[in-house]
Amino acid sequence: MRKSSAQWHVYRTRFLIKAKQLTAATAFVDVLGREHHGKVGDYLVESSDGTLRIAPKEIFEDVYVALEHGNKSWPEVKMDVKTAPKMDFPSPSALVSRPEGFRAVEKGGSQ
């Protein structure tokens, strides 16, 4: 492998998960019909949308770092609506890219 002048970058995963280490072999079928199997030491992982999967111990412990030991609930986002900053979002039609010369026609209208 050649030594590169490129610098290393630090990455993190984008998603928060809850997990617990299995103390017994476990198997289940998820809501999509996929079979999951885990052995003692693997991790049962719950995503923020509630889906469950099993991650092998070696992969899980290589990828994830605990934020708080024993945190049993999802972090709460508390925002006072009265003091929250006003956010202006573009209309959905402003986000659609249209070819030059394209003209939207209202329903029931003519071209």
ZALO-261336 format. One record per residue (C-alpha): residue number from 1; residue in one letter; chain; x, y, z. Coordinates in pm, 1 decimal, always signed. Layout:
! ZALO-261336
R  voza  drenmi  drenvex         u         v         w
R   NUM       A        A         X         Y         Z
...
! end
This chain:
! ZALO-261336
R  voza  drenmi  drenvex         u         v         w
R     1       M        A      +0.0      +0.0      +0.0
R     2       R        A    +144.2    +334.1    -102.3
R     3       K        A    +163.6    +609.3    +151.6
R     4       S        A     -75.1    +885.8     +50.1
R     5       S        A     -49.1   +1254.0    +122.1
R     6       A        A    -424.7   +1262.8    +189.6
R     7       Q        A    -517.7   +1342.3    +548.2
R     8       W        A    -724.0   +1120.2    +775.1
R     9       H        A   -1077.4   +1235.6    +856.2
R    10       V        A   -1286.2   +1151.5   +1161.6
R    11       Y        A   -1636.4   +1010.9   +1103.0
R    12       R        A   -1934.4    +924.9   +1319.1
R    13       T        A   -2260.6    +749.0   +1249.2
R    14       R        A   -2562.3    +970.1   +1188.3
R    15       F        A   -2820.1    +782.4   +1390.9
R    16       L        A   -2886.7    +727.3   +1758.1
R    17       I        A   -2976.0    +373.9   +1858.6
R    18       K        A   -3059.1    +187.6   +2177.4
R    19       A        A   -2900.7    -151.0   +2231.7
R    20       K        A   -2863.1    -423.7   +2486.4
R    21       Q        A   -2624.3    -714.3   +2489.2
R    22       L        A   -2783.3   -1057.3   +2453.5
R    23       T        A   -2750.8   -1293.4   +2751.0
R    24       A        A   -2908.0   -1584.3   +2558.4
R    25       A        A   -2930.7   -1691.8   +2196.3
R    26       T        A   -3215.5   -1498.4   +2032.9
R    27       A        A   -3404.8   -1523.9   +1705.9
R    28       F        A   -3701.0   -1328.7   +1570.0
R    29       V        A   -3870.5   -1222.8   +1247.9
R    30       D        A   -3901.0    -845.2   +1197.4
R    31       V        A   -4199.6    -656.3   +1055.4
R    32       L        A   -4057.3    -694.3    +703.6
R    33       G        A   -4036.3   -1073.0    +740.0
R    34       R        A   -3657.0   -1087.6    +778.8
R    35       E        A   -3511.5   -1343.2   +1020.3
R    36       H        A   -3261.8   -1220.7   +1278.1
R    37       H        A   -3039.4   -1451.7   +1484.6
R    38       G        A   -2800.2   -1360.1   +1762.7
R    39       K        A   -2577.3   -1543.1   +2003.9
R    40       V        A   -2473.3   -1456.1   +2358.4
R    41       G        A   -2269.5   -1133.7   +2345.3
R    42       D        A   -2430.9    -997.1   +2027.5
R    43       Y        A   -2647.0    -685.3   +2054.9
R    44       L        A   -3019.6    -631.4   +2006.6
R    45       V        A   -3040.2    -289.3   +1841.1
R    46       E        A   -3347.8     -65.1   +1833.8
R    47       S        A   -3345.8    +220.6   +1582.6
R    48       S        A   -3524.0    +548.0   +1653.7
R    49       D        A   -3814.3    +433.5   +1432.0
R    50       G        A   -3864.2    +127.4   +1654.4
R    51       T        A   -3721.4    -134.4   +1418.5
R    52       L        A   -3514.0    -410.7   +1575.7
R    53       R        A   -3208.6    -595.4   +1444.0
R    54       I        A   -2920.1    -796.2   +1582.5
R    55       A        A   -2562.7    -676.1   +1541.0
R    56       P        A   -2268.9    -913.3   +1590.9
R    57       K        A   -2061.0    -819.4   +1896.4
R    58       E        A   -1740.3    -757.2   +1698.2
R    59       I        A   -1906.9    -516.8   +1455.5
R    60       F        A   -2122.1    -340.4   +1715.2
R    61       E        A   -1833.8    -271.1   +1952.2
R    62       D        A   -1619.7    -148.1   +1664.2
R    63       V        A   -1884.5     +95.2   +1535.8
R    64       Y        A   -2079.6    +227.6   +1835.2
R    65       V        A   -1974.7    +425.0   +2141.4
R    66       A        A   -2210.4    +466.2   +2437.4
R    67       L        A   -2330.8    +822.2   +2495.8
R    68       E        A   -2452.4    +762.0   +2850.3
R    69       H        A   -2427.7    +439.0   +3040.8
R    70       G        A   -2771.2    +297.0   +3113.2
R    71       N        A   -2974.8    +565.2   +2933.2
R    72       K        A   -3308.5    +391.0   +2881.4
R    73       S        A   -3501.5    +658.6   +2692.4
R    74       W        A   -3454.2    +861.4   +2377.5
R    75       P        A   -3320.0   +1212.4   +2431.4
R    76       E        A   -3598.1   +1465.9   +2457.4
R    77       V        A   -3591.2   +1776.2   +2245.5
R    78       K        A   -3743.5   +2057.3   +2446.1
R    79       M        A   -3836.2   +2373.4   +2263.6
R    80       D        A   -4060.0   +2650.8   +2384.8
R    81       V        A   -4275.5   +2740.0   +2084.8
R    82       K        A   -4298.1   +3100.3   +2202.6
R    83       T        A   -3920.5   +3147.4   +2208.0
R    84       A        A   -3828.8   +2914.9   +1920.8
R    85       P        A   -3667.4   +3089.3   +1625.9
R    86       K        A   -3896.5   +3144.9   +1328.1
R    87       M        A   -3796.4   +2919.7   +1042.1
R    88       D        A   -3886.8   +3012.1    +687.9
R    89       F        A   -3894.6   +2717.4    +452.3
R    90       P        A   -3926.4   +2746.4     +75.3
R    91       S        A   -4254.0   +2630.1     -76.0
R    92       P        A   -4243.4   +2279.5    -225.5
R    93       S        A   -4283.5   +2426.0    -575.6
R    94       A        A   -3968.1   +2634.4    -524.1
R    95       L        A   -3771.2   +2314.1    -465.1
R    96       V        A   -3876.7   +2154.1    -794.6
R    97       S        A   -3635.3   +2202.7   -1081.8
R    98       R        A   -3820.5   +2279.4   -1405.2
R    99       P        A   -3679.2   +2297.6   -1757.1
R   100       E        A   -3647.5   +2644.0   -1907.8
R   101       G        A   -3972.5   +2748.1   -2074.5
R   102       F        A   -4181.8   +2511.0   -1860.8
R   103       R        A   -4512.0   +2665.9   -1757.5
R   104       A        A   -4733.7   +2512.7   -1490.5
R   105       V        A   -5098.0   +2480.7   -1595.9
R   106       E        A   -5364.7   +2499.2   -1330.6
R   107       K        A   -5614.5   +2215.7   -1314.8
R   108       G        A   -5897.4   +2279.1   -1556.1
R   109       G        A   -5694.5   +2544.2   -1739.1
R   110       S        A   -5566.5   +2544.5   -2095.7
R   111       Q        A   -5215.3   +2548.6   -2234.6
! end
